[in-house]
Amino acid sequence: MNKRSPHQAYLVRVQDIIDLSPNLRRLVLHSDELVDYPHQFNGAHIKIFLASAEQTTPQLPQFSGHGFKWGDPDNKPIVRTYTIRDYDAQACTVSIDFVKHGDNGPASAFAEHARAGDIIGISSPGGPNPMLKAATRYLFVGDITALPAIASLLSDIEQEACGDVVLLLPDASDLPTTLNLPTNMQLHTFYGSLSQIPALIEKVSGFPPLCADDFAWVAGEAEMVRPLRDLLRNQWQLPPQRHYAVPYWRHGETEESYHEARHRFIEK
């Protein structure tokens, strides 16, 4: 079988819909073409392509060195960024967990109203490869938007690993019962709204500083990520290759409106 280029987009159909909690819904997406999907490392992000209101099938992009190239620029789909929760080569499926907030946003609306057979597009995975670095001690911090990536990363981690996992979730029911937490890794949970961010930051700031043999992974709302990245880089002096700190979203903004500011932050 000839392998595809690692930079591809795929049309996939909704195969299964699983409500994980009141705030999380998993869509299992299938296509026979996913048999050679270039997924090697958990925690990777992808783009999803949603058809416009007048369509049932989204236009897929071509890839260039400067991002997407559209055959019909006037007919672009809606593009959003998500994390792969699971890839099954045998079943030819990719699973994505969506935060449920009704019709407040096109991706949430799609997940809310999804039916088996609905079609969307997905890209090949992006981001650092591998996302998870070998380390003496780990720190994972995220809100509910980062929970799928953290859960995916933990599924890869050595059972002898030690460190801390810090989660900010809307409700205790959002905490997965299947989270693969090694015995020597401590779980710290905060439940409620973004008003819990200062308490979470205070908690993390009180941990023993990580060193160059350790690894930190932080993602979620921008006002949570920004001070934590400062803690990692400037106070703990953690080298750039030993931490990942990315704001997935910013309260009150869409992915389009936050796009440029987000990339400026990441590229600092």
C-alpha positions as CSV (number, residue, x, y, z in Angstrom):
1,M,0.0,0.0,0.0
2,N,1.3,3.5,-0.9
3,K,1.5,5.8,2.1
4,R,-0.1,9.2,1.8
5,S,1.8,12.4,2.4
6,P,1.8,13.3,6.1
7,H,0.0,16.5,5.2
8,Q,-3.5,15.5,4.1
9,A,-7.1,16.1,4.8
10,Y,-9.8,13.4,5.0
11,L,-13.5,13.3,4.7
12,V,-14.9,11.2,7.6
13,R,-18.4,10.2,8.8
14,V,-19.7,10.2,12.3
15,Q,-19.9,6.5,13.3
16,D,-20.7,6.8,17.0
17,I,-21.8,9.5,19.5
18,I,-20.9,9.0,23.2
19,D,-21.9,11.4,25.9
20,L,-19.0,11.2,28.4
21,S,-20.4,13.7,30.9
22,P,-22.8,16.6,30.9
23,N,-20.1,18.7,29.4
24,L,-18.2,16.3,27.0
25,R,-19.4,14.5,23.9
26,R,-17.2,12.1,22.0
27,L,-17.6,11.7,18.2
28,V,-16.1,8.6,16.7
29,L,-15.2,9.4,13.1
30,H,-14.7,6.7,10.4
31,S,-13.2,6.5,6.9
32,D,-11.5,3.6,5.2
33,E,-8.7,6.0,4.3
34,L,-7.8,6.4,8.0
35,V,-6.1,2.9,7.8
36,D,-2.8,4.8,7.0
37,Y,-3.6,8.0,8.9
38,P,-0.2,9.3,10.0
39,H,-0.8,9.3,13.7
40,Q,2.2,8.3,15.8
41,F,2.0,10.3,19.0
42,N,-0.9,11.0,21.5
43,G,-1.8,14.5,22.3
44,A,-1.5,15.8,18.7
45,H,-3.9,18.5,17.5
46,I,-5.8,18.5,14.2
47,K,-8.0,20.8,12.2
48,I,-11.6,19.9,11.6
49,F,-13.5,21.3,8.6
50,L,-17.2,21.9,8.9
51,A,-19.5,22.4,6.0
52,S,-21.3,25.7,5.7
53,A,-25.1,25.9,6.4
54,E,-25.9,25.4,2.7
55,Q,-23.7,22.2,2.3
56,T,-23.5,18.7,3.7
57,T,-19.8,18.1,2.7
58,P,-17.0,20.5,3.4
59,Q,-14.4,21.5,0.9
60,L,-11.0,20.1,1.8
61,P,-7.8,22.1,1.5
62,Q,-4.6,21.4,-0.2
63,F,-1.5,21.9,1.9
64,S,1.4,24.2,1.1
65,G,4.4,25.5,3.0
66,H,2.3,28.4,4.0
67,G,-0.8,26.6,5.3
68,F,-4.0,25.8,3.5
69,K,-4.7,26.4,-0.2
70,W,-8.4,26.4,-1.2
71,G,-9.6,25.4,-4.7
72,D,-12.6,27.6,-4.2
73,P,-11.6,30.5,-1.8
74,D,-15.2,31.7,-1.8
75,N,-16.5,28.4,-0.4
76,K,-14.2,27.7,2.5
77,P,-15.5,25.5,5.4
78,I,-15.5,26.5,9.0
79,V,-12.1,25.5,10.5
80,R,-11.5,24.7,14.2
81,T,-8.7,23.1,16.1
82,Y,-9.2,20.0,18.2
83,T,-7.1,17.2,19.8
84,I,-7.2,13.5,18.9
85,R,-8.4,11.5,21.8
86,D,-7.9,8.2,20.2
87,Y,-6.9,6.6,16.9
88,D,-7.8,3.0,16.0
89,A,-6.0,1.9,12.8
90,Q,-7.8,-1.4,12.7
91,A,-11.3,0.2,13.0
92,C,-10.2,3.2,10.8
93,T,-11.5,5.6,13.3
94,V,-10.4,8.9,15.0
95,S,-12.2,10.0,18.2
96,I,-12.6,13.6,19.2
97,D,-14.0,14.9,22.5
98,F,-16.1,18.1,22.1
99,V,-16.9,20.4,25.0
100,K,-20.7,20.8,25.0
101,H,-22.0,24.4,25.1
102,G,-25.0,24.2,22.9
103,D,-25.1,26.2,19.7
104,N,-22.5,28.7,21.0
105,G,-20.0,28.1,18.3
106,P,-20.0,26.1,15.1
107,A,-18.1,23.1,16.4
108,S,-20.1,22.8,19.5
109,A,-23.3,23.1,17.5
110,F,-22.1,20.4,15.1
111,A,-21.4,18.1,18.0
112,E,-24.7,18.9,19.7
113,H,-26.7,18.0,16.6
114,A,-24.5,15.3,15.1
115,R,-26.1,12.2,13.7
116,A,-24.5,9.0,12.4
117,G,-23.4,9.5,8.8
118,D,-22.8,13.2,9.1
119,I,-19.6,14.3,7.2
120,I,-16.8,16.5,8.3
121,G,-13.2,16.9,7.3
122,I,-10.1,16.4,9.4
123,S,-6.4,17.1,8.8
124,S,-3.4,15.0,9.6
125,P,-2.0,15.6,13.1
126,G,0.3,18.6,13.9
127,G,2.4,19.8,16.8
128,P,5.6,18.6,18.4
129,N,6.4,14.9,17.7
130,P,6.5,13.3,20.1
131,M,4.4,15.6,22.3
132,L,5.3,13.7,25.5
133,K,9.0,13.9,26.4
134,A,10.8,11.3,28.6
135,A,11.2,12.9,32.0
136,T,12.1,12.4,35.7
137,R,9.1,14.3,36.8
138,Y,6.0,15.5,35.0
139,L,3.5,18.3,35.4
140,F,0.2,18.4,33.4
141,V,-2.2,21.3,33.8
142,G,-5.3,22.0,31.8
143,D,-9.0,22.9,31.7
144,I,-11.7,20.8,30.1
145,T,-10.6,21.8,26.6
146,A,-7.2,20.3,27.4
147,L,-8.6,17.2,29.2
148,P,-8.7,15.0,26.0
149,A,-5.0,15.7,25.3
150,I,-4.0,15.1,28.9
151,A,-5.9,11.9,29.0
152,S,-4.4,10.8,25.7
153,L,-0.9,11.7,26.9
154,L,-1.4,9.8,30.2
155,S,-2.4,6.7,28.2
156,D,1.2,6.7,26.8
157,I,3.1,7.4,30.1
158,E,5.2,4.9,31.9
159,Q,3.5,3.5,35.0
160,E,6.6,4.4,37.0
161,A,6.2,8.1,36.2
162,C,5.8,10.6,39.0
163,G,4.5,14.2,39.1
164,D,1.3,16.1,39.2
165,V,-1.9,16.5,37.1
166,V,-3.9,19.6,37.8
167,L,-7.4,19.9,36.2
168,L,-10.0,22.7,36.1
169,L,-13.3,21.1,35.2
170,P,-16.9,22.5,35.3
171,D,-18.1,19.6,37.3
172,A,-16.8,16.5,39.1
173,S,-18.7,14.3,36.6
174,D,-16.3,15.5,33.9
175,L,-13.4,13.7,35.5
176,P,-12.9,10.5,33.5
177,T,-13.1,7.3,35.5
178,T,-10.6,5.7,33.1
179,L,-7.9,8.3,33.5
180,N,-4.6,6.4,33.4
181,L,-2.9,7.9,36.5
182,P,0.4,6.2,37.6
183,T,0.6,5.4,41.4
184,N,3.3,8.1,41.9
185,M,1.4,10.8,40.1
186,Q,-0.9,13.1,42.1
187,L,-4.2,14.4,40.8
188,H,-5.4,17.9,41.9
189,T,-8.8,19.0,40.8
190,F,-10.6,22.3,40.7
191,Y,-14.3,22.4,39.9
192,G,-16.4,25.3,38.7
193,S,-15.8,28.4,36.5
194,L,-12.8,30.3,35.4
195,S,-12.9,32.1,38.7
196,Q,-10.9,29.1,40.0
197,I,-7.9,30.0,37.9
198,P,-6.1,32.1,40.6
199,A,-6.4,29.2,43.1
200,L,-5.1,26.8,40.5
201,I,-2.1,29.0,39.7
202,E,-1.4,29.3,43.4
203,K,-1.5,25.6,43.8
204,V,0.9,25.0,40.9
205,S,3.2,27.8,42.1
206,G,3.6,25.9,45.4
207,F,5.0,22.8,43.8
208,P,8.7,22.1,43.9
209,P,10.2,23.7,40.8
210,L,10.8,21.4,37.8
211,C,14.3,21.1,36.5
212,A,15.9,20.4,33.1
213,D,15.2,16.6,33.3
214,D,11.5,17.2,33.9
215,F,8.6,18.0,31.5
216,A,5.6,20.3,31.8
217,W,2.5,20.3,29.6
218,V,0.0,23.2,30.0
219,A,-3.0,24.1,27.9
220,G,-6.4,25.7,28.2
221,E,-7.8,29.2,28.6
222,A,-5.3,32.0,28.0
223,E,-5.5,33.6,31.4
224,M,-4.6,30.3,33.0
225,V,-1.8,29.5,30.5
226,R,0.0,32.9,30.5
227,P,1.0,33.1,34.2
228,L,1.9,29.4,34.2
229,R,4.2,29.7,31.2
230,D,5.8,32.6,33.0
231,L,6.3,30.4,36.1
232,L,7.9,27.6,34.0
233,R,10.1,29.8,31.9
234,N,11.1,32.7,34.1
235,Q,10.8,31.5,37.7
236,W,11.7,27.8,37.3
237,Q,14.0,28.5,34.3
238,L,12.7,25.4,32.5
239,P,14.3,25.1,29.0
240,P,11.8,25.7,26.1
241,Q,12.2,22.1,24.9
242,R,11.1,20.8,28.4
243,H,7.7,22.5,28.4
244,Y,4.7,23.0,26.2
245,A,2.4,25.9,27.2
246,V,-0.3,26.8,24.7
247,P,-3.5,28.8,25.1
248,Y,-6.2,26.8,23.3
249,W,-8.8,29.6,23.7
250,R,-9.6,33.0,25.3
251,H,-12.8,33.7,27.1
252,G,-15.1,35.9,25.0
253,E,-13.3,35.3,21.7
254,T,-13.8,33.0,18.7
255,E,-11.0,31.0,17.2
256,E,-10.9,33.6,14.3
257,S,-10.7,36.7,16.5
258,Y,-8.1,35.1,18.8
259,H,-6.0,33.5,16.1
260,E,-3.3,36.2,15.6
261,A,-2.9,37.0,19.3
262,R,-2.6,33.3,20.1
263,H,0.2,32.8,17.5
264,R,2.0,35.8,18.8
265,F,1.9,34.4,22.3
266,I,3.1,30.9,21.1
267,E,6.0,32.4,19.1
268,K,7.4,34.5,21.9
